[in-house]
């Protein structure tokens, strides 16, 4: 059995040794760059831990775990272009260092490399794992398209928003757990329990990101804060605020949404003030705790060894630490 921290070390070493030195260098340097600035490597660690729930031979899941992390980072390259983001993990984004065309092409190459890592899965599992990977990849694209649709869609419901973040964020976390479990020898029932556990954790994770964009310190978050407010991004916070606001608060909120020219600092301060008055932070925290509770309920149903489950549960504890 490996601990959560040991799994993180294993994955970190794997990525330290990963070096795309092919030519043309202009294609591969951005890939090395985005992978070198790290993050917590949560997705491949989850894949490894899910495998280790059912098997001591976690080496067989390393390449699929790498594939999932490379795929995730590929989506970030393209997302940052779409969002015109300046920073990622406290570093300049790829398209800011190079340009949009380079970021698009390097992202495409990363996606292809991800599939090459998936193909290194043990042959007896390859077809099943490949199908899950494909399903998840297209769902992530669907989620991103819904997110872009919301930019021009006047009214977005909470249910529509939850569907979007489920596809854009939660399914990849869920797939990491499902793939790891299946490679480790879990039954279909057990792998599905882990998948739905991951969905609920992923939904909570994204709601936290919504909250952090409004209230977190930029150094803590690793990227600019307040961008969701500036761009009128339809997050849970904004949708809920529009739903429950009335009178002058609703008028003020709509004024900032419709205003074409504004001081970004003033807009962030004013909208945040409305959120505070409506106690939006408490509402969001209550919602994400619902997802954590559902995740724990599913997790309890797993028939795996309790010690191994305790190590995997550290993941949800790590995510909960971001609540404030």
Order of alpha helices (4+ residues) and beta strands (2+ residues): alpha-alpha-alpha-alpha-beta-beta-alpha-alpha-alpha-alpha-alpha-alpha-alpha-alpha-alpha-alpha-alpha-alpha-alpha
